[in-house]
Amino acid sequence: MRNESLIETLMPKVIEIVQEVGDFIITERRNFDMKRVEEKSPRNLVSYVDKTAEEMLIDELSLLLPNSTFVSEEFHSIEILDELSWIIDPLDGTTNFVHNFPLYTVSIALAIEQELMLGIVYDPLHKEMFHAIREHGAYLNERQIHVSKTNSLNDSLWATGFPYQDFGKLKEYVDFFYHLIKVSHGVRRLGSAAADLAWTACGRVDGFYEYGLSPWDVAGGVIIVQEAGGKITNFTGGEEVLFSKEIIASNNLIHDEFLDNFEKIYFSI
């Protein structure tokens, strides 16, 4: 079966699995026990909900593609992609979830021979299912979505996040944050990189940038942004983002202008 036919057959089944996991997350939030939160490292939280949701995803997705492997945070972290690789984050925005801040997502991507072919970002609280198939467009539930048409950095709204552990370039990062506030309509922090990318794809923000990220944080959202007409690069304008730990996503129209501003401050000596 050709990859395209395979993906089109898989998508509704993957969406159903993601919805089930989302329902589980919402149910557990109603009676959430803070005592069952662990701190893997300073400010990096994980709960039994993350772990159980990931087990659910791995079990169900393994049935769909028995020969597939997984890139994920809790149990199966690897640094390469096999022929068929699911890249999953069962609960992107765990800190939001723990504090009952109402935005967290389930993020899924499927890579075939190193290329992202399918992506889903699901916000279970608001029942928003962002999804995309390579060369088939991007959708929010049943409606096709597109990036914004903002063509000037001065008129743009951005999303960002801040690292939990890697503070080596934090000063430069904050310096640019200060600069961006002054030359744009503002910067928002949602607390979920997957949501940041999904919101870029549907035009709620014009772009998103962050460092200190892992493949499972961004994979699902990357293909959604691309299929919505956006552009994805790392901090130097290169195409590698999954394993670079950094990302810039935009509506494409303002990408170069943003990158010029960013490089002058972030990489300043």
N, C-alpha and C positions, 0 to 999 in steps of 0.2 A: 504493500500500500504506500502510495506516495505520501510525503510529509504533509502536504496541504490537506489531503483527504483525511489523514490521521488526525490532524489538529482540529478540523471542523467536526469530526466525530467526537473527539474528546471534550471539546469546550463545554457543551451543556452538562456533561457528567461532572466535570471539574467544578463548574459553578454550583451544582447541587451539593457537592462535598463541602465546598467553602461555605455555603449557606448553613449547612448543618453544624460546622465548626463555629460559625458566628453565633448561632443560636445557643450553643453550649457556653460560649464566652459571656453572652448577655445573662444567661441563667445564673452562672457562677458569680457574676458581679453583684447580683441582688443580695446574696448572702455571703459576700466575700470576707474571708478571715485574714486580717493583716498579719496574724501570727505565722501564716504559712508563706510569707514572702522571704526570699533569700537574697542576700547581697553577694553576687558572684565576685565582685570587686567593688571598690568605692563608687557609689552612685549608679552601679549597673545591676538592676534588680531583675529577679526572675521569680515566678510564682508557680504553684502547682497547675494553674490554669494554662500557662505557657507550655508546660511539659505535657499535660494531657492533650491539649489541642494539637501539639506537634505529633504525638503518637497517633491521634486520629487521622491526621493528614497523611502521615507516612503509611499507615495501614491501608487506607482507602486508595491512595494514589498508586501504591504498589500493586494493587489488584488491577488497576487500569493498565499499567505498563509494568509487567512483572520483571523486565530486564533493566529497569531504570535505577539510577542511583540518586542520592539526595545531598544537597548542599544546604545545611541548616545549622542553627545556632546551638541547640541544646545537646544533640546527640551525634550528629554526623557532619561535622565541620571538615571540609576538604578544600584544597586550594586549586583544584583543577576541575574541569567539566568532562564527564564521560560522554559517550555517544548519545545517551538519553539521560538528562539530568534535570531533576526538579530542584528548584531553588526556592526555599520556603521560609517564611516568617509567620508563625501561627498567631503572634500577637505583637505587632509593631506599634510601640507606644505603651510599653508595660508600665512605665512610671505614671503616665496618664491614667491607665486602668487602675493601678493601685490607689491613686488619689481620687478616683471617681471623676476625673476630668474627662468630659464626654467626647473624646476623639481617639480612637485606636482602630487598627485595621488588621486584616488577614491578607498577607501578600504571597502570591504564587507565581512562579514563572517556569516554563519548560524550555530547556535548551536542547536542540538537536544538532549534534556535531558542532558544538561550540556556539551556535547561533540561537539567540532568543527567538522563539516561535510563538509563544503564548504567554500572556500576562493577565493577572487578575489582582486588583486591590479592592477589598471589600470592607466597607464601614458598616458593621452590623447594627450599630445604634440607630443610624439614619437610613438603613436599608439601601445604601448606595453601592451598587456593583459596577465598578469600572473594569472593563475587559477589552482585550485586543488580541487579534491574530495577525501575524506578519502579512503585510500587503492586503489586509482586509479592513483597515480602519479601526478606530477606537470608539468605545461606547460607554455610556453611563446608563445602566439598566438597558432599555431598548432604544435609547436615543443616541445617534452618532454625535460625537463631540469633536471639537477642534480647539487648538490653542488660540490665545487672544490675538488681536490685530494691532496691539500697541506697537508703535514704531519708534518710540523715543524713550531712552532711559529716564528722562525727567518725568515722564507720564506713567511710569511702570510701578507695579506693586510686587514685592518679592517675599518669598518665604525662605527661612534658613533654620538651622539647628546648631547646637553647640556640642563640642565633644565631651564625653564623660571622663576620658582618661588621658588622651593624647593632647597635652597642653603646650607642645613644643613651638607651635606657631600661633598660640592664642592671642598674643599681643597684636600681631599683624592682622589676624582675623578680626579682632575687635576694632582695630583701626579702620579696616575697610567697612565694617558694619556702621561705624560712625560716619564715614564718608557717604555710604549708600543712603543712609537716612536723609542726608542733606541734599542729595541729587535725584531723589526719586519720590514717589508718593508714600513710601514707607516700607517697613519690613515686618513680617509676621513670623511667629514661631508656633507651629502646630503641635510639635512633639512626636510626630510620626513622619519619617522620611517618605514612606509609601504614600501617605496622604498628601504630602507636599507635592509629590510627582503627579498624583492623580488630579490635584487641584490645578496644577500647571497645565495638564492635558485638556481640562475643560474650560480654561480661561479665567478661573477665579483669582489666580495670581499669574503674573506674566513670566515668572521664573523662580527657580529654587537653587540654592547652593549650600553645600555642607562638606565638612571633612570628618574623618574618623568613622567612616561607614564600612559596612560589610556587604558582601554580595546579596545576602537575603534581605537587607534593608531596601535595596534599590531595584532588584532585577524585575519584579513585577511591574513597577512603575515606569521603568525605562522604555519598554516596548510600547506601553500605552502612550507615553509622550511622543515617541517617534511616529506612531500610527496616527496621532492627532495632529501631526504636522510640525512638531517641535524639534528642537535640536538638543543633543546630549554630548557633552565633552567632559574631560577632566580639567583640572585647574590650569593646564598649559595648552588647552585646546585640542588635545589628543582624543582619539575615539575610545581608548580603553577606560572603562569606568567600573566594571564589576569588581575588579581586584585592585583598583588603584586607591581605594579608601577615600575618594573625593569625587564630587560631581557638580557640574553646572548644567541645569536644564532650563530651557527658555522657549519662547515662541518662535525662535529663529531670527525674527526681525531685529531684535535688540541684543543678540548674543555677542556679536563682535564688539559692540560698544561696551557692554558689560565686562567682557573679557579684557579689553584695553584698560578700563578703570581698575579692575581687580588686580591685574598683573603689576601695575605701577605701584600699588600699595602693599599687596600681600608678599610680593617678591622683592620689595625694596630692601636695600642693605643698610 
